[in-house]
């Protein structure tokens, strides 16, 4: 069941995708700590290795920011990118 079906709204009235309107520093600040914690818990890697992974994922997310739909917070979106990397 889609959101539109659940709310009895036609698809045409659903909100359009949201673009990520954060500046690079704001994006980094919003996503860094949740992403670091996720990668740390998921991998158990050394802090230096976690830093490398965080930087890689944040760079991928920033380059692909036009794909952000606004369905979740930016940090949740970035964590999903890390989960599938």
Buried (B, 14 or more C-beta within 10 A) or exposed (E): EEEEEEEEEEEEEEEEEEEBEBEEEEBBEBBBEBBBEBBBEEEEEEEEEBBEBBEBBBEBBBEEBEEBEBEEEBBEBBBBBBEEE
